Amino acid sequence: MRTVAKTPSVVCLVYEGLSLFEAGVAAEVFAQPRPEAGRELYRFAMAQTQRGELRSQAGLRVRADGGLELLRGADLVIVPGWRDHREPPSKAMVDALRQAHAQGSRLLSICSGAFVLAATGLLDGRAATTHWRYAEAFQALFPRVELRPDVLYVDEGDIVTSAGSSAGIDACLHIVRQDHGSEMANLVARTMVTAAHRSGGQAQFIPAPVAKKAAGEVAPVLDWARERLHTPLKVSDLAARAAMSERSFLRHFNAQVGVSPVQWLRRERVALAQHLLERGGSRLEAVAASVGFGSASALRAAFKDVLGAPPSQHRRQFAPGRPSEGAAGQTQG
């Protein structure tokens, strides 16, 4: 968890052709009052990139709190989806984002907002993502950026880029986790009635048809398995629970979940291990045993495979009282 000495200020850009959903994501996560939290989590404002009344993509007219001067001193600046990835942002926008970054602001883009951040040059030589639909165009325009088109979001420390609209929710909650810890991020997610955490490395989409029966046969088995992640679970156990043959169960599972049972179990165990690591205290061997991995080395391998980072990095980043990533004295997990 990052050290937060004051209430962080968040500014979201507003421009002609704005995506209301993506700006709304920023407002929902960072502007909504959270009386359950017991304190103000963020100060939020919207900054127009040009004067006058602006028209959103949906036709709604928008007038924000102020102009680009609001970026000065902001802890986080959010760039929602850009109106046309083929259109370069104005010099005023580019200069304001560069200046904000130079003064210590963290930058976050949602969907095609990555085109705006890339236009500043701040992503050159660094990793980023955007919506898979724009991947080819992004790579052509910004060959110096290491594009990762198949993930939900990429955190480069001072710059976070996210994929399609709902991935912006994941990236915003990721920032809440870093600023205020996992319990507060979970609270925000609960009030939004959304998933508490999807890792940035998770695929943007699963190229499989949506089942006509929405996980009808499989859903109860998933709940049953989640309660038994600490025990050895085989595909045959899951199939028996579903009262199916293994062959039939595998067919239904892949169609309704999008991955194999083995892949799903691994991801669920890693997600549970994340929660335990965030609570701190337990040794890696104990965490591994409590989530069904046979050893700490197996847990490390799963973390690297699913999240692209070792468990020790996750503990450093999110456990209460731990130094944030990049602090001195790091150890390898």
Protein Blocks (a to p, Z undefined) as FASTA:
>chain_A
ZZdfbdcdddddddehiafklmmmmmmmmmpccfknopafbdcddddfbecjdddfkopa
cddfbdfklmgopabdcddddfblkbccdfklmmmmmmmmmnopacddehjlmmmmmmno
pmgoiacdddfklmmmmmmmmmmbccdfkbfbdcehjaccdddfklmmmmmmmmmmmmno
jklmmmmmmmnopafbdcfklcfbdcbdcdfbghklmmmmmmmmmmmmmpccdfklmmmm
nopafklmmmmmmmmnopafklmmmmmmmmmmmmmmmngoiafklmmmmnopabfklmmm
mmmmmnopafklmmmmmmghiacehiahiacZZ
